[in-house]
Amino acid sequence: MKTVLKPLFAQWGAKDVAVYLESTKTPKGYQDAFNAAFNVEAMSQVTPAWDNAASNEEKLEKDYYPEMDCLLSRRLRGLG
């Protein structure tokens, strides 16, 4: 996951990828500022911090979603 996130953080000028990777915070849902009909609950409760005791499903989710976010951002910008 680090190999995917480091360039992604650099691309957007974000700092402290190491701090993010150790975070135990869970995602929040999206709250639309103009129309509550577009609000969405968080789709995952997986934290970025790696946990060797986690289930295989949770480990896969930790690896899968950041990479998919990177691929999606490339696709949306017409690079992929």
C-alpha positions in Angstrom: 0.0 0.0 0.0 2.9 2.4 0.7 4.1 2.2 -2.9 0.7 3.4 -4.1 0.1 6.1 -1.5 3.4 7.8 -1.5 3.1 9.0 -5.2 -0.6 9.8 -4.6 0.2 12.0 -1.6 3.0 13.7 -3.6 0.8 14.3 -6.6 -1.7 16.2 -4.5 0.9 18.0 -2.3 -0.3 16.1 0.8 2.2 15.5 3.6 2.8 12.9 6.3 1.9 9.7 4.4 3.6 7.8 7.3 1.2 9.5 9.8 -1.8 8.5 7.6 -0.6 4.9 7.4 -0.4 4.6 11.2 -3.9 6.2 11.7 -6.6 4.3 13.6 -9.3 6.7 12.5 -12.2 5.3 10.5 -13.7 7.0 7.4 -16.6 9.4 7.7 -19.6 9.5 5.5 -20.1 12.2 2.8 -22.4 15.1 3.8 -23.6 17.2 0.9 -23.6 20.8 1.7 -26.5 21.6 -0.5 -28.8 18.6 -0.8 -29.1 16.0 2.0 -30.5 13.5 -0.6 -26.9 13.0 -1.7 -25.5 12.2 1.7 -23.8 8.8 1.9 -22.8 6.8 4.9 -19.1 5.6 5.1 -18.7 2.4 3.0 -16.0 1.0 5.2 -14.9 1.1 8.8 -11.4 -0.1 8.1 -8.5 2.0 9.3 -5.3 2.7 7.4 -3.1 1.3 10.2 -2.0 -2.3 9.4 -3.1 -5.0 11.9 -1.5 -8.5 11.5 -4.3 -9.9 13.7 -7.1 -8.6 11.3 -9.1 -10.9 9.2 -8.0 -11.7 5.7 -11.0 -9.6 4.4 -9.9 -6.6 6.3 -6.3 -6.9 5.2 -7.5 -7.1 1.6 -9.7 -4.0 2.0 -6.7 -2.1 3.4 -4.7 -2.9 0.4 -7.4 -2.7 -2.3 -9.2 0.6 -1.7 -6.2 3.1 -1.8 -5.0 1.5 -5.0 -8.5 1.7 -6.5 -8.8 5.4 -5.5 -5.5 6.0 -7.3 -6.7 4.2 -10.4 -10.0 6.0 -10.3 -8.4 9.5 -10.0 -6.2 8.6 -13.1 -9.3 7.5 -15.0 -11.2 10.6 -14.1 -8.4 12.8 -15.3 -8.1 10.8 -18.6 -4.8 9.2 -17.8 -5.8 5.6 -17.5 
